[in-house]
Structures are given as structure tokens and as C-alpha cells.
Amino acid sequence: MALVHCRLDELLAERGMTLVELSARVGVSVVNLSVLKNDRAKAIRFSTLEAICVALGCEIGELLTLAPQP
């Protein structure tokens, strides 16, 4: 079984962007982005996913990946 892993930390680091800056760009709270970043999110709206990908200039598959379950 695999788990969905969010690569938000890596993508932010590659772009020299902070979580606070991303929050301002996409209109999602830092707390909600932190939940996503730490793989604790149970769901994500397509509109939020789209806004994050646009702000980071990435594809959905670069942001979310499948990781083997430990």
C-alpha cells in the first residue's frame, strides 16, 4: 500500500519561497498549508491544488507523489 506524499517543502526550497509567501499568493492559511506539507491532510480541493501548482510553476505530479507505506 502506498501513501500520498506532498513535496511542498522541496518545491518551496527549490524556488526560494517561504510557506508564508505561498500562503499570501494562493489565499490559503499557513496552518492549512502546513498540514498539507506535513502529510497530515485528508483531502485537498482542486482549486487549492491548482492555485498551489500555478504559484509554484509545477505540475500536480511534482507536488503529490506516491510513497511506500513504512
matplotlib code that plots the C-alpha trace (Angstrom):
import matplotlib.pyplot as plt

x = [0.0, 1.3, 0.7, 0.3, 3.3, 3.3, 6.6, 5.7, 8.9, 11.2, 9.4, 9.4, 13.2, 13.9, 12.1, 13.4, 9.9, 8.5, 5.3, 4.1, 4.8, 2.9, 0.0, -0.3, -0.1, -2.7, -5.0, -4.7, -3.8, -0.3, -1.8, -3.6, -0.5, 1.5, -1.0, -0.6, 3.2, 3.5, 1.4, -1.5, -4.1, -7.1, -8.3, -7.5, -9.8, -8.9, -9.0, -6.4, -4.3, -4.4, -3.5, -0.5, 0.7, 0.3, 2.1, 5.0, 5.1, 4.8, 2.6, 0.4, 2.6, 5.6, 3.7, 2.0, 3.7, 3.0, 5.4, 5.7, 4.0, 6.5]
y = [0.0, 3.5, 6.9, 10.2, 12.3, 16.1, 17.5, 21.1, 21.6, 20.6, 22.7, 25.8, 25.3, 24.9, 28.2, 30.1, 30.7, 30.5, 29.0, 32.5, 33.8, 30.9, 31.4, 35.0, 34.1, 31.3, 32.6, 29.5, 29.9, 29.0, 26.4, 24.6, 24.6, 23.3, 20.4, 19.6, 20.0, 17.6, 14.9, 15.2, 16.4, 14.1, 16.0, 19.0, 21.0, 21.0, 24.8, 24.9, 22.3, 24.3, 27.6, 26.0, 24.5, 27.8, 29.7, 27.1, 26.7, 22.9, 20.0, 18.1, 15.1, 17.2, 18.2, 15.0, 11.6, 8.0, 6.9, 3.3, 2.9, 2.4]
z = [0.0, -0.8, 0.8, -0.9, -0.1, -0.6, -1.8, -0.8, 1.3, -1.5, -4.1, -1.8, -1.2, -4.9, -5.6, -2.6, -1.4, 2.2, 3.3, 4.4, 0.8, -0.8, 1.6, 0.5, -3.2, -3.1, -0.3, 1.9, 5.5, 6.7, 9.0, 6.2, 4.0, 7.0, 7.4, 3.7, 3.8, 6.8, 5.0, 7.6, 5.1, 4.5, 1.4, -0.8, -3.1, -6.7, -6.7, -3.9, -5.7, -8.9, -7.1, -5.4, -8.7, -10.5, -7.8, -7.7, -11.5, -11.2, -12.3, -9.8, -10.1, -9.0, -5.8, -4.9, -5.2, -4.0, -1.3, 0.0, 3.4, 6.2]

ax = plt.figure().add_subplot(projection="3d")
ax.plot(x, y, z, "-o")
ax.set_aspect("equal")
plt.show()
